[in-house]
Amino acid sequence: MAIKDWSEDRRPRERLLHHGADALSSAELLAIFLRVGVAGKSAVELAQDLLIHFDGSVVRLGSATMDELCGVKGMGTAKAAQLKASFELARRALGEQMKERDAFNSPQAVRDWLKLRLGGLTHEVFMVLLLDAQNRLLQAVELFRGTLTQTSVYPREVVKLALAHNAAALILAHNHPSGLAEPSRADEFLTQSLKQALALIDVRVLDHVIVGSGATCSFAERGIL
């Protein structure tokens, strides 16, 4: 049955208008973006198929490529483009918050942005968030891809990046495609190496955030920075 044939109290758009976006499930919110379903399926059912395809993870859905989205039956390029645009707007909104606020005092905004940016990726990415003297975001740079080891992340490249942007502080971040947000001994060793190298140019490392499947780990909060 098409959504237009549902009772008004069940339609996602009407529920949002009457009760607010927080009252809707992820599938209902996605259905509003999709607008219409396909033959035999409503937009809500198509949205449910999308979530199932990406293991129920909105984070993984947000990181999916156009090809991955279009691989779901009923998803064409137009629907996939709408979803990509919506997630990119969310990333930019959170990025603007970090540029306007003290990132060190807004750890949740930092983690939310990193989950949108790095969560769900199938490859490992190492990022550097460059901050000014007020801890506001200057630039977020994806510096390395691949297995994160001492030999693949060069301290001199991070130092050069900090100097190029006249950064006063950094937040380091990388993802674990395995889904576990627990730091390894190699992660801890790398963090200390970078912290020592950056101290030579008077740049502070405020945190190192690991992004897993819907979860994050903060070195600063763990007391291991």
N, C-alpha and C positions, 0 to 999 in steps of 0.2 A: 504494500500500500504506500502510495506517495505521501510525503510529509504534509502536503496541502490538504489531504483527506483525513489527517489526524485531528483529534480534538485540540482546541486551542491550548489547553493546559499541558499538552505533550509536545507541542512544536518548539524546537530549540530557540528560534528567534523570539517568539512570544515569551518563552520562559526567561530569556535573558532580559527582555524589556521589563518584565514584572518583578523578577527576583534578583537580577544582577548576574554578571558573568560567573561569579564564584559558585553559583548554585548549579551550574551545568557541568556535566561530565566532560572528559577530554574528547570523547566521540561526538558529543553534541556541539562543542565548540568548533571542532574540525568540520562538522557538517555545515555550519554557517558559512565557513570559507568555501567549501565545495559547492554549495548552493543547490546542486541537483545530483541525483544518483545516476544509476544506469538501469537498463532494462532488468526488472525483477528485484532491484535493490534501491532502497531509499538512500539519501545522502548520509544518514546516520549509520546505516548498515555498511555503506562503503567506507565511512570513517572507521568503523569497528574493524573492518578487514585491513585497513591501513595499519592500525595500531597492532593488530595481531601479527602482521607481516614483520613489524619491527619490534617484536617481543614485548609489546605493551609499553614501550618506552617513548615518551614524547621527545626526550633528548636525542635518541637514535633517529627518530623521524626527522627532527630538525637538522640533523647532520647528513641526511641522505642526499645522494646526488640526483640529478634529474633522471638519469637512466634507472636508478633504483626505484624512484617514485613511479616512473612510468611502467615499471615491471609489475606493478600491482594491477590486476584486472579491473578495468573501469577508470583507471587514471590515465588521462592524456596529458599532452604538453601544457595545455591551458591550466588544468587543475594543479599540475605539478608546479608550474610557474607561480601560481597564486600562493601555494604553500611556502615555496622558497622565499617569496617576497615577504610573507608575514613573519617568518622566522628571522629574516635579515633585519626587518624593522625592530623586532624585539631586541636583537643584539645591539643595534645602533642606539636604541633608547637607553639600554643599560650602560653602553659606552659613554653616552652623554652624561649620565649620572656620575660616572667615575671622573669625568673631566671637570665636573663642577664641584665635587665633594672631595674631602680628605679620604683617599682610598684606605688608609690604615684604620680610619675610624668607621669605614663602611665595608667591613669584610664580607657581609652577605651579598652586597651588590657585586663585589669582585667575584665571589664564588658563583653567583648566578650567571654572570656574563661568561665566565670560563666554562661552565657546564654547557651553555648554549654553543660556545665556540669549539670546544674540544670533546665534549661528551659524545659518545657514539661513533667516533672515528675508528676505522679499522687499522690505522697506522699510527705510530707514535709521533707526537709533535712536541717540540720544546719552544715555549714562548717566553718573551721578556716584556714585562709591562714597565715602561719607563716613566718615572714620576718626577715632578718638580719639587722645589723646596717645601711646598705646602702639601706634598703627597698627592697632588692631582695628576691624573693621567695625561702624559704628553703624547705617547704613542704606544701601541701594542704591536710587537714584531714577532712573526713566526720565524725563528732563527734556524732550526734544524728539524729534519724529518728522519725517521728511522729509529733503530734501537738506541736508547739513551744510555751511553756509556761515557767514561772519562775520555775515551779516544774519539768520540763523535761530537762532543760538545767542548769546544776550545775556549778556555777562559779569556784568551786574548781577543777573540771575536766579540765576546760579551763586553769586555772593557772598551773596545773600539766603538761599539754601539752606544754605550753609556756616554762616552766622550763626545760622539757625534751629535747627540741630542742634548748635551749639557744636563744630563739627568743628575738629580741629587740622591735618588733612591731607586730601587728596583723591586719588583715582585716577579719571581721566577714561577713558571708553571709548565707542567707537562701532563699528558694523559696516559693512562694504562688501558690499552685496548682489551686486556683480559677482563676488565670490569672492576678489579679490586683496586681500591684507592689507598693501599698500604705502601709506605715507602720501603724500598729495599736498601741494603747496605750500600749498594752502588749509588742510589739516589742521595743518601746521606753524605757519602764521601764527595760526590760531585758538588753538592750544595756548599760544603765547607771549603772546597777548593775555589769555587766562584766567590764566596764571601771574602776569603783571604785576598784574592786577586783584586777585587773591587775596593777593598779597604785601602789599598795602596794609592788609589786616586780619590779617596774620601767619598765613596759612593756606598750607601748602606743597602743591605739586602733585608727588606722588611719581612718577606715571607717566601716560601716555596709551596705552591699549591699543587697537589696531585688530584687529577680528575679521573674518577672511575665511572662506573655505570650508575648514574644518578646520585653519586656520592662524591665527596671531596675530602681531602686530608690536608690540613694546614700545619706546616712545620712549626710556625710560630705558636699556634695553639697547643701543639704537642710538647713544646719546650725543647725541640731538637734543632733549632736554628743556630 
